[in-house]
Each structure stands twice: as structure tokens, then as C-alpha cells.
Amino acid sequence: MFFKKQHSLYESEHTKFIKELKAKTPGMEERQVEGRALLWDKSPLSLDEQERIKQSRLRQNAYPYQTKV
């Protein structure tokens, strides 16, 4: 198609900004990976640990402000 080639050359302002930012600050991607590892990349829990966490949770009422009758 005619439009397909034309659209493949388009680059948004956001994409240009990110490319310039990465060029200006070397090592940014490595720091992003390290930051992600701190919050998200955790080692999996064992089955015993999962069961202990499940049993230690307190059951919450459906409506916490309702008094028990």
C-alpha cells in the first residue's frame, strides 16, 4: 500500500524525546532495570510460605462499618 511506507517513516515527538534522553544519559536503561528489580522482580515463594501467608490473613467483613448483631 502507498500509505504503509509513508506511516513507517513517521516518528512522534514522544519517541524523539525518549531517543534524545537515552542518548544524553548513558546507563539510564541499566538503572531502570535495577529499579524494576527492587520492586517487581522477586523470587517465587515456596508452597509452605504461601500457605503461611494465606493462614495469617484476617477475614474482612463485607461492610466494615456494620455492627455485629
Phi and psi in degrees as GROMACS dihedral restraints (atoms count N, CA, C in turn):
[ dihedral_restraints ]
;  ai    aj    ak    al  type     phi  dphi    fc
    3     4     5     6     1   -70.6    20    10
    4     5     6     7     1   -41.7    20    10
    6     7     8     9     1   -72.8    20    10
    7     8     9    10     1   -27.1    20    10
    9    10    11    12     1   -61.0    20    10
   10    11    12    13     1   -44.7    20    10
   12    13    14    15     1   -67.1    20    10
   13    14    15    16     1   -38.8    20    10
   15    16    17    18     1   -66.6    20    10
   16    17    18    19     1   -39.8    20    10
   18    19    20    21     1   -74.0    20    10
   19    20    21    22     1   -25.6    20    10
   21    22    23    24     1   -71.4    20    10
   22    23    24    25     1   -18.7    20    10
   24    25    26    27     1   -87.0    20    10
   25    26    27    28     1   -12.7    20    10
   27    28    29    30     1   -72.6    20    10
   28    29    30    31     1   137.7    20    10
   30    31    32    33     1  -136.0    20    10
   31    32    33    34     1   122.0    20    10
   33    34    35    36     1   -71.2    20    10
   34    35    36    37     1   165.3    20    10
   36    37    38    39     1   -64.5    20    10
   37    38    39    40     1   -34.9    20    10
   39    40    41    42     1   -64.8    20    10
   40    41    42    43     1   -43.5    20    10
   42    43    44    45     1   -63.4    20    10
   43    44    45    46     1   -42.5    20    10
   45    46    47    48     1   -62.4    20    10
   46    47    48    49     1   -41.8    20    10
   48    49    50    51     1   -61.6    20    10
   49    50    51    52     1   -46.3    20    10
   51    52    53    54     1   -63.4    20    10
   52    53    54    55     1   -42.0    20    10
   54    55    56    57     1   -62.8    20    10
   55    56    57    58     1   -42.0    20    10
   57    58    59    60     1   -65.7    20    10
   58    59    60    61     1   -41.5    20    10
   60    61    62    63     1   -62.5    20    10
   61    62    63    64     1   -43.9    20    10
   63    64    65    66     1   -65.7    20    10
   64    65    66    67     1   -34.4    20    10
   66    67    68    69     1   -70.4    20    10
   67    68    69    70     1   -35.8    20    10
   69    70    71    72     1   -75.5    20    10
   70    71    72    73     1   -34.0    20    10
   72    73    74    75     1  -116.9    20    10
   73    74    75    76     1    89.9    20    10
   75    76    77    78     1   -68.3    20    10
   76    77    78    79     1   144.9    20    10
   78    79    80    81     1    87.8    20    10
   79    80    81    82     1     1.6    20    10
   81    82    83    84     1   -65.5    20    10
   82    83    84    85     1   -41.1    20    10
   84    85    86    87     1   -65.0    20    10
   85    86    87    88     1   -37.2    20    10
   87    88    89    90     1   -64.6    20    10
   88    89    90    91     1   -40.4    20    10
   90    91    92    93     1   -67.2    20    10
   91    92    93    94     1   -34.1    20    10
   93    94    95    96     1   -64.3    20    10
   94    95    96    97     1   -41.6    20    10
   96    97    98    99     1   -65.2    20    10
   97    98    99   100     1   -40.8    20    10
   99   100   101   102     1   -64.4    20    10
  100   101   102   103     1   -41.2    20    10
  102   103   104   105     1   -64.9    20    10
  103   104   105   106     1   -39.5    20    10
  105   106   107   108     1   -64.1    20    10
  106   107   108   109     1   -39.2    20    10
  108   109   110   111     1   -63.2    20    10
  109   110   111   112     1   -32.8    20    10
  111   112   113   114     1   -64.5    20    10
  112   113   114   115     1   -38.5    20    10
  114   115   116   117     1  -101.8    20    10
  115   116   117   118     1   -34.6    20    10
  117   118   119   120     1  -115.8    20    10
  118   119   120   121     1   -37.2    20    10
  120   121   122   123     1   -85.9    20    10
  121   122   123   124     1    83.1    20    10
  123   124   125   126     1  -104.5    20    10
  124   125   126   127     1   153.0    20    10
  126   127   128   129     1   -73.3    20    10
  127   128   129   130     1   147.4    20    10
  129   130   131   132     1   -67.7    20    10
  130   131   132   133     1   148.7    20    10
  132   133   134   135     1   -84.3    20    10
  133   134   135   136     1   147.8    20    10
  135   136   137   138     1   -72.7    20    10
  136   137   138   139     1   163.2    20    10
  138   139   140   141     1   -63.3    20    10
  139   140   141   142     1   -37.2    20    10
  141   142   143   144     1   -63.9    20    10
  142   143   144   145     1   -42.5    20    10
  144   145   146   147     1   -65.5    20    10
  145   146   147   148     1   -40.3    20    10
  147   148   149   150     1   -63.0    20    10
  148   149   150   151     1   -41.9    20    10
  150   151   152   153     1   -66.1    20    10
  151   152   153   154     1   -40.2    20    10
  153   154   155   156     1   -63.0    20    10
  154   155   156   157     1   -41.8    20    10
  156   157   158   159     1   -65.8    20    10
  157   158   159   160     1   -41.1    20    10
  159   160   161   162     1   -63.2    20    10
  160   161   162   163     1   -41.8    20    10
  162   163   164   165     1   -73.6    20    10
  163   164   165   166     1   -25.5    20    10
  165   166   167   168     1   -83.1    20    10
  166   167   168   169     1    -9.2    20    10
  168   169   170   171     1   -73.5    20    10
  169   170   171   172     1   141.5    20    10
  171   172   173   174     1   -92.3    20    10
  172   173   174   175     1   140.2    20    10
  174   175   176   177     1   -76.4    20    10
  175   176   177   178     1   130.4    20    10
  177   178   179   180     1   -98.0    20    10
  178   179   180   181     1   140.0    20    10
  180   181   182   183     1   -67.4    20    10
  181   182   183   184     1   154.8    20    10
  183   184   185   186     1   -65.2    20    10
  184   185   186   187     1   -38.9    20    10
  186   187   188   189     1  -126.3    20    10
  187   188   189   190     1   104.6    20    10
  189   190   191   192     1   -66.3    20    10
  190   191   192   193     1   -20.8    20    10
  192   193   194   195     1   -89.9    20    10
  193   194   195   196     1    -4.6    20    10
  195   196   197   198     1   -78.3    20    10
  196   197   198   199     1   132.9    20    10
  198   199   200   201     1   -80.7    20    10
  199   200   201   202     1   149.9    20    10
  201   202   203   204     1   -79.8    20    10
  202   203   204   205     1   133.7    20    10
